[in-house]
Amino acid sequence: MSHAAFAESATKPPPAPAAPRGVILCVDDEPNILNALNRLLRRAGHTVVTAESGAAGLELLEQHPVDMVISDMRMPQMSGDEFLRLVAERSPDTVRILLTGFSDLQSTIKAVNDGKIYRYLSKPWDDEELRSCIGEVLHVRLLERERAEMQAVIARQNEELRGLNERLEEKVEARTRQLREAYQEAISVFGQIIELHEQGASGHGRRVARIAREVGKVLGLRGRELQDVYFAALLHDIGKLGMDSELLSKPQNRLSESERETLRKHVLLGPGLLAPLPPLEGACKLIRSHHERLDGSGYPDGLAGEAIPLGARIVAAVNDFDGMIVGALTGSRHPRGAALAYLQSRVGSVYDGNVVKALARVVKRDDEVERATSDLTLSTAELAPGMELLREVRAETGMVLLAAGTVLTEALIGKLTQFESELTGRLELHVRVGGRA
């Protein structure tokens, strides 16, 4: 290519996009008019369908998808305005153009209103004006069709995306539930290890955790705060794992001052052991403070009053309540009423009065539940979720498998059944039917 030819081609405007093509129905009772329209429109690349009456035009409309209808105004039997009105009813997306004479102006206006006609052209028409009109109409139709198709695609993709999101949410929820259950089971194992190490403490952590959670509910705790209370109560003695079992077996009122100082370190050791577990951060704060006293005489930080976290005040009261019942505080066991009276006598100096009131409500409710339930000895095949163990379950080696106070779940029943299948004898479990959840 020469330099001049290249320069000329470079300055030429880009070719105009091809005019849109469509299917056009022409209706007129004069064959020569139809032939003229047919020749004109086919040369422009359109597909043309013709009819010599309104009735025939309606039949063709039923048989073919049509982009545009061009109709004469004056036709026998069915006028153009009546025909186009019926077209509007049966195929509202089809564009309607009316060919009319100047003398028909009044009826043309009526036809425009009744038939929602896009445009009317006077006869005889100008070929270029007709081609231009059709091109504009089909261009708009093409854009509308593309928009409708795009909206349909978007709607379908949105529906698919919504379905994917729902399935993803279900999978995430299921996985989160599995992780939460596994996490809680691991923490439960920690609680059992603590009880194994501390003689005479069978079920202590579980009982304190359950009652503390119920007290927290009475006081309005929810969600993460309630979970922190439960975990702190379950693991409040984890710092004692590194201490001598002989020291831990002594009632607290019989400890020497040196032994007391050693024992007090467990509130510092416990949070240190649990520090690598971020979800237990809130529980660790409560474990550290659960031996603080309302008058500031507690340890390790000498906190007083509202400076002590509410969760720690709850764990403190419930821990000592259970300690009185099992004899860990004084060396002798006390009934629940006496244990509660002990706490009430020290409200304001040691315990939070609102916490003790809430504890009293929980104890009363527990008494009512126990009177309405039955204590049974069952085999593993007779167990059901919701039953509460009245006695600990031990292996042949003496190791505690499940502590007293454990509320059975399907998973725990399955493990007991599996454990029993590996033994020569059957397990008999002492349970409370309709026990606490």
C-alpha positions as CSV (number, residue, x, y, z in Angstrom):
1,M,0.0,0.0,0.0
2,S,1.4,3.4,-1.0
3,H,1.9,6.2,1.5
4,A,-0.9,8.2,-0.1
5,A,-3.3,5.3,0.1
6,F,-2.4,4.6,3.7
7,A,-2.9,8.2,4.6
8,E,-6.3,8.2,2.9
9,S,-7.4,5.0,4.7
10,A,-6.3,6.4,8.0
11,T,-8.4,9.5,7.6
12,K,-11.6,7.7,6.6
13,P,-14.2,7.5,9.3
14,P,-15.0,4.0,10.6
15,P,-17.8,2.3,8.8
16,A,-21.2,2.9,10.3
17,P,-22.7,-0.1,12.2
18,A,-25.2,-2.1,10.2
19,A,-28.8,-1.1,10.6
20,P,-30.7,-3.5,12.7
21,R,-32.9,-6.0,10.8
22,G,-36.4,-7.2,11.9
23,V,-39.6,-9.1,11.0
24,I,-42.2,-6.7,9.6
25,L,-45.9,-7.4,9.0
26,C,-47.4,-5.2,6.3
27,V,-51.3,-5.1,6.1
28,D,-53.1,-3.3,3.2
29,D,-56.1,-4.2,1.1
30,E,-54.3,-3.0,-2.1
31,P,-51.8,-5.5,-3.5
32,N,-49.7,-2.9,-5.3
33,I,-49.1,-1.1,-1.9
34,L,-48.1,-4.4,-0.4
35,N,-45.7,-5.1,-3.3
36,A,-44.1,-1.7,-3.0
37,L,-43.6,-2.1,0.8
38,N,-42.3,-5.6,0.3
39,R,-39.7,-4.5,-2.3
40,L,-38.6,-1.5,-0.3
41,L,-38.2,-3.4,3.0
42,R,-36.6,-6.5,1.6
43,R,-33.9,-4.4,-0.1
44,A,-33.2,-3.0,3.3
45,G,-32.6,-6.5,4.6
46,H,-35.8,-7.0,6.6
47,T,-38.0,-10.1,6.6
48,V,-41.5,-9.1,5.3
49,V,-44.8,-10.8,5.9
50,T,-47.9,-9.4,4.2
51,A,-51.7,-9.6,4.6
52,E,-54.5,-8.1,2.7
53,S,-56.9,-7.7,5.7
54,G,-56.9,-7.1,9.4
55,A,-58.2,-10.6,10.1
56,A,-55.5,-12.2,8.0
57,G,-52.9,-10.0,9.7
58,L,-54.1,-11.2,13.2
59,E,-53.7,-14.8,12.0
60,L,-50.1,-14.2,10.9
61,L,-49.4,-12.4,14.1
62,E,-50.4,-15.6,16.0
63,Q,-48.1,-17.7,13.8
64,H,-44.9,-15.5,13.6
65,P,-43.0,-13.4,16.1
66,V,-43.2,-9.9,14.6
67,D,-41.1,-6.8,15.5
68,M,-43.3,-4.3,13.7
69,V,-46.7,-3.9,12.0
70,I,-47.3,-1.4,9.3
71,S,-51.0,-1.0,8.5
72,D,-53.1,1.0,6.2
73,M,-55.9,3.1,7.8
74,R,-58.7,2.5,5.4
75,M,-59.5,-1.2,4.9
76,P,-62.9,-3.0,4.4
77,Q,-64.4,-5.1,7.2
78,M,-61.7,-4.1,9.8
79,S,-60.2,-0.6,9.7
80,G,-56.6,0.0,10.5
81,D,-57.3,1.7,13.9
82,E,-59.4,-1.3,15.0
83,F,-56.7,-3.8,13.7
84,L,-53.9,-2.0,15.5
85,R,-55.9,-1.8,18.7
86,L,-56.2,-5.6,18.6
87,V,-52.5,-5.9,17.9
88,A,-51.8,-3.8,21.0
89,E,-53.9,-6.1,23.1
90,R,-52.5,-9.4,21.7
91,S,-48.8,-8.4,21.2
92,P,-48.1,-5.2,23.2
93,D,-44.3,-5.4,22.5
94,T,-44.9,-5.2,18.7
95,V,-44.3,-1.7,17.4
96,R,-47.2,-0.3,15.4
97,I,-47.0,2.2,12.5
98,L,-50.1,3.6,10.6
99,L,-50.2,4.6,7.0
100,T,-52.9,7.2,6.4
101,G,-54.2,9.8,4.0
102,F,-54.4,13.5,5.0
103,S,-58.2,13.4,5.0
104,D,-58.1,10.8,7.8
105,L,-56.5,13.1,10.3
106,Q,-59.3,12.9,12.9
107,S,-59.6,9.1,12.8
108,T,-55.8,8.9,12.8
109,I,-55.6,10.8,16.1
110,K,-58.2,8.4,17.6
111,A,-56.1,5.4,16.3
112,V,-52.9,6.8,17.9
113,N,-54.7,7.0,21.2
114,D,-56.5,3.7,21.1
115,G,-53.9,1.6,19.5
116,K,-50.9,3.2,21.2
117,I,-49.3,3.7,17.7
118,Y,-45.6,4.6,17.7
119,R,-45.9,6.8,14.6
120,Y,-48.1,7.5,11.6
121,L,-46.9,8.3,8.0
122,S,-48.9,10.0,5.3
123,K,-49.6,8.3,2.0
124,P,-47.9,8.4,-0.4
125,W,-44.9,7.9,1.9
126,D,-41.3,9.0,1.4
127,D,-39.0,5.9,1.1
128,E,-36.2,7.5,3.0
129,E,-38.5,8.7,5.8
130,L,-40.0,5.2,6.1
131,R,-36.6,3.5,6.2
132,S,-35.3,6.0,8.7
133,C,-38.4,5.5,10.9
134,I,-38.1,1.7,10.8
135,G,-34.4,1.9,11.6
136,E,-35.0,4.1,14.6
137,V,-37.8,1.8,15.9
138,L,-35.8,-1.4,15.4
139,H,-32.7,0.1,17.1
140,V,-34.8,0.9,20.1
141,R,-36.4,-2.6,20.0
142,L,-32.9,-4.1,19.8
143,L,-31.7,-2.1,22.8
144,E,-34.9,-3.1,24.8
145,R,-34.4,-6.7,23.8
146,E,-30.7,-6.7,24.9
147,R,-31.7,-4.9,28.1
148,A,-34.4,-7.5,28.8
149,E,-32.0,-10.4,28.0
150,M,-29.4,-8.8,30.2
151,Q,-31.9,-8.3,33.1
152,A,-32.9,-12.0,32.7
153,V,-29.2,-13.0,32.8
154,I,-28.6,-10.8,35.9
155,A,-31.8,-12.2,37.6
156,R,-30.7,-15.8,36.9
157,Q,-27.1,-15.1,38.1
158,N,-28.5,-13.4,41.2
159,E,-30.7,-16.4,41.9
160,E,-27.8,-18.7,41.4
161,L,-25.6,-16.5,43.6
162,R,-28.4,-16.4,46.3
163,G,-28.5,-20.2,46.2
164,L,-24.7,-20.5,46.5
165,N,-24.8,-18.0,49.4
166,E,-27.5,-20.0,51.1
167,R,-25.6,-23.3,50.7
168,L,-22.4,-21.6,51.8
169,E,-24.1,-20.2,54.9
170,E,-25.5,-23.6,55.7
171,K,-22.0,-25.2,55.3
172,V,-20.4,-22.5,57.4
173,E,-23.1,-22.8,60.0
174,A,-22.7,-26.6,60.1
175,R,-18.9,-26.3,60.3
176,T,-19.2,-23.6,63.0
177,R,-21.5,-25.9,65.0
178,Q,-19.1,-28.8,64.6
179,L,-16.2,-26.7,65.8
180,R,-18.2,-25.3,68.7
181,E,-19.2,-28.8,69.8
182,A,-15.7,-30.0,69.5
183,Y,-14.4,-27.0,71.4
184,Q,-16.9,-27.4,74.2
185,E,-16.1,-31.1,74.4
186,A,-12.4,-30.3,74.7
187,I,-13.1,-27.9,77.5
188,S,-15.3,-30.5,79.1
189,V,-12.4,-32.9,79.0
190,F,-10.2,-30.2,80.7
191,G,-12.9,-30.1,83.5
192,Q,-12.7,-33.8,84.0
193,I,-8.9,-33.7,84.2
194,I,-9.2,-31.1,86.9
195,E,-11.7,-33.2,88.9
196,L,-9.4,-36.3,88.5
197,H,-6.5,-34.4,90.0
198,E,-8.5,-32.9,92.9
199,Q,-9.7,-35.7,95.2
200,G,-13.3,-35.4,96.4
201,A,-14.1,-32.9,93.6
202,S,-16.0,-35.3,91.3
203,G,-18.5,-33.2,89.4
204,H,-17.6,-30.0,91.2
205,G,-16.6,-28.1,88.1
206,R,-19.6,-29.3,86.1
207,R,-22.0,-28.4,88.9
208,V,-20.6,-25.0,89.4
209,A,-20.7,-24.4,85.6
210,R,-24.3,-25.4,85.3
211,I,-25.5,-23.4,88.3
212,A,-23.4,-20.4,87.4
213,R,-24.9,-20.3,83.9
214,E,-28.4,-20.4,85.3
215,V,-27.6,-17.6,87.7
216,G,-26.2,-15.6,84.8
217,K,-29.4,-16.0,82.9
218,V,-31.4,-14.8,85.9
219,L,-29.2,-11.7,86.0
220,G,-29.7,-11.0,82.3
221,L,-26.4,-12.3,80.9
222,R,-26.6,-13.5,77.3
223,G,-24.4,-14.7,74.5
224,R,-20.7,-14.3,74.9
225,E,-20.9,-13.1,78.5
226,L,-22.9,-16.1,79.5
227,Q,-20.5,-18.4,77.7
228,D,-17.5,-16.8,79.5
229,V,-19.2,-17.4,82.8
230,Y,-19.9,-21.1,82.0
231,F,-16.3,-21.7,80.8
232,A,-14.8,-19.9,83.7
233,A,-16.9,-21.8,86.2
234,L,-16.0,-25.1,84.5
235,L,-12.2,-24.4,84.5
236,H,-11.9,-22.1,87.6
237,D,-9.6,-24.7,89.3
238,I,-7.4,-25.5,86.3
239,G,-4.5,-23.7,88.0
240,K,-4.5,-26.4,90.7
241,L,-3.3,-29.0,88.2
242,G,0.3,-28.3,89.1
243,M,-0.3,-28.5,92.9
244,D,0.2,-31.3,95.3
245,S,-3.0,-33.5,95.6
246,E,-2.5,-33.8,99.4
247,L,-2.8,-30.0,99.6
248,L,-5.9,-30.0,97.5
249,S,-7.6,-32.7,99.6
250,K,-7.6,-30.6,102.7
251,P,-10.6,-28.5,103.6
252,Q,-9.8,-24.8,103.2
253,N,-10.4,-23.9,106.9
254,R,-7.7,-26.4,107.9
255,L,-4.9,-25.0,105.7
256,S,-1.8,-23.3,107.2
257,E,-1.0,-19.8,106.1
258,S,1.9,-21.1,103.9
259,E,-0.5,-23.6,102.3
260,R,-3.0,-20.9,101.7
261,E,-0.4,-18.8,99.9
262,T,0.4,-21.7,97.7
263,L,-3.2,-22.5,96.9
264,R,-3.9,-18.8,96.1
265,K,-1.5,-19.0,93.2
266,H,-4.0,-21.1,91.2
267,V,-5.9,-18.0,90.1
268,L,-2.7,-16.8,88.4
269,L,-1.6,-20.2,87.0
270,G,-5.0,-21.0,85.5
271,P,-5.2,-18.0,83.1
272,G,-1.6,-18.6,82.2
273,L,-2.4,-22.2,81.1
274,L,-5.4,-21.0,79.1
275,A,-3.7,-17.9,77.5
276,P,-2.9,-19.7,74.2
277,L,-6.6,-20.1,73.6
278,P,-8.1,-16.7,72.4
279,P,-11.7,-17.8,72.8
280,L,-11.1,-18.2,76.5
281,E,-9.8,-14.7,77.0
282,G,-13.0,-13.5,78.7
283,A,-13.2,-16.6,80.9
284,C,-9.5,-16.1,82.0
285,K,-10.4,-12.7,83.4
286,L,-13.2,-14.2,85.5
287,I,-11.0,-17.1,86.6
288,R,-8.3,-14.6,87.9
289,S,-10.9,-12.7,89.9
290,H,-13.2,-15.4,91.2
291,H,-11.6,-15.2,94.7
292,E,-11.9,-11.4,95.0
293,R,-14.2,-10.3,97.8
294,L,-16.8,-7.4,97.8
295,D,-15.0,-5.6,100.7
296,G,-11.6,-5.8,98.9
297,S,-10.1,-8.5,101.1
298,G,-9.9,-11.1,98.3
299,Y,-7.0,-12.0,96.0
300,P,-5.0,-11.6,93.8
301,D,-5.7,-7.9,93.1
302,G,-7.7,-6.8,96.1
303,L,-10.6,-5.7,93.9
304,A,-13.8,-4.5,95.6
305,G,-17.4,-3.9,94.7
306,E,-18.3,-3.2,91.1
307,A,-14.6,-3.4,90.1
308,I,-15.0,-7.2,90.4
309,P,-16.4,-8.5,87.1
310,L,-20.0,-9.7,87.5
311,G,-19.1,-13.1,86.0
312,A,-16.4,-13.5,88.7
313,R,-18.9,-12.6,91.4
314,I,-21.2,-15.3,90.1
315,V,-18.5,-18.0,90.0
316,A,-17.3,-17.0,93.5
317,A,-20.7,-17.5,95.1
318,V,-21.6,-20.7,93.3
319,N,-18.1,-22.2,93.9
320,D,-18.4,-21.6,97.6
321,F,-22.0,-22.8,97.6
322,D,-21.0,-26.2,96.1
323,G,-17.9,-26.3,98.4
324,M,-20.2,-26.1,101.4
325,I,-22.4,-28.9,100.1
326,V,-19.5,-31.3,99.3
327,G,-17.5,-30.3,102.4
328,A,-14.6,-28.7,100.6
329,L,-14.8,-25.5,102.7
330,T,-15.2,-26.9,106.2
331,G,-14.6,-30.6,106.0
332,S,-18.3,-31.4,106.6
333,R,-21.2,-31.5,104.2
334,H,-24.1,-29.1,104.4
335,P,-27.6,-29.3,102.9
336,R,-28.3,-26.8,100.2
337,G,-30.4,-24.7,102.5
338,A,-27.6,-24.3,105.0
339,A,-25.1,-23.6,102.3
340,L,-27.3,-20.9,100.9
341,A,-27.8,-19.4,104.4
342,Y,-24.0,-19.3,104.8
343,L,-23.7,-17.2,101.6
344,Q,-26.6,-14.9,102.7
345,S,-24.9,-14.2,106.0
346,R,-21.8,-12.8,104.2
347,V,-23.6,-10.7,101.6
348,G,-22.0,-7.3,101.3
349,S,-18.6,-8.3,102.7
350,V,-17.8,-11.4,100.5
351,Y,-20.7,-12.0,98.1
352,D,-22.9,-9.8,95.8
353,G,-26.4,-9.7,97.2
354,N,-28.0,-9.8,93.7
355,V,-26.0,-12.8,92.8
356,V,-27.0,-14.6,96.0
357,K,-30.7,-13.8,95.4
358,A,-30.4,-15.2,91.8
359,L,-28.7,-18.3,93.2
360,A,-31.5,-18.8,95.7
361,R,-34.0,-18.7,92.8
362,V,-32.0,-21.3,90.9
363,V,-31.7,-23.5,93.9
364,K,-35.5,-23.3,94.5
365,R,-36.1,-24.2,90.9
366,D,-33.7,-27.2,91.1
367,D,-35.5,-28.5,94.1
368,E,-38.8,-28.3,92.2
369,V,-37.3,-30.1,89.2
370,E,-35.8,-32.9,91.4
371,R,-39.2,-33.5,93.1
372,A,-40.8,-33.9,89.6
373,T,-38.1,-36.3,88.3
374,S,-37.2,-39.9,88.9
375,D,-33.9,-41.5,89.7
376,L,-33.2,-44.7,87.7
377,T,-30.5,-47.2,87.1
378,L,-30.3,-47.9,83.4
379,S,-28.2,-49.7,80.8
380,T,-26.5,-47.8,78.0
381,A,-29.3,-49.0,75.6
382,E,-31.9,-47.2,77.8
383,L,-30.1,-43.9,78.0
384,A,-31.5,-40.8,76.3
385,P,-30.2,-37.3,75.8
386,G,-31.1,-34.9,78.7
387,M,-30.7,-37.5,81.4
388,E,-28.3,-36.4,84.2
389,L,-25.7,-38.7,85.8
390,L,-26.2,-39.1,89.6
391,R,-22.9,-41.0,90.0
392,E,-19.6,-40.8,88.2
393,V,-18.8,-43.4,85.6
394,R,-15.5,-45.1,86.1
395,A,-13.3,-47.4,84.0
396,E,-11.9,-50.7,85.5
397,T,-8.7,-48.8,86.3
398,G,-10.7,-46.4,88.5
399,M,-10.4,-43.5,86.1
400,V,-13.5,-41.3,86.0
401,L,-15.0,-41.3,82.5
402,L,-17.9,-39.1,83.2
403,A,-18.4,-37.1,86.4
404,A,-21.6,-37.0,88.4
405,G,-23.9,-34.1,87.2
406,T,-23.0,-34.7,83.6
407,V,-26.0,-34.1,81.3
408,L,-26.0,-36.8,78.6
409,T,-25.9,-36.0,74.9
410,E,-26.1,-38.3,71.9
411,A,-22.4,-38.1,71.5
412,L,-21.7,-39.0,75.1
413,I,-24.2,-41.9,75.0
414,G,-22.4,-43.2,71.8
415,K,-19.0,-43.1,73.6
416,L,-20.4,-44.9,76.6
417,T,-21.9,-47.6,74.3
418,Q,-18.6,-48.0,72.5
419,F,-16.7,-48.2,75.7
420,E,-19.1,-50.8,77.0
421,S,-18.7,-53.0,73.9
422,E,-14.9,-53.2,74.6
423,L,-15.6,-54.5,78.2
424,T,-16.6,-57.9,79.4
425,G,-19.4,-56.6,81.6
426,R,-22.2,-54.2,81.2
427,L,-22.3,-50.7,82.6
428,E,-25.1,-49.6,84.9
429,L,-25.7,-45.9,85.0
430,H,-27.5,-44.0,87.7
431,V,-29.4,-41.2,86.1
432,R,-32.0,-38.6,86.8
433,V,-34.7,-38.7,84.1
434,G,-35.7,-35.3,82.9
435,G,-32.5,-33.8,84.3
436,R,-31.3,-30.3,83.8
437,A,-30.1,-29.2,80.3
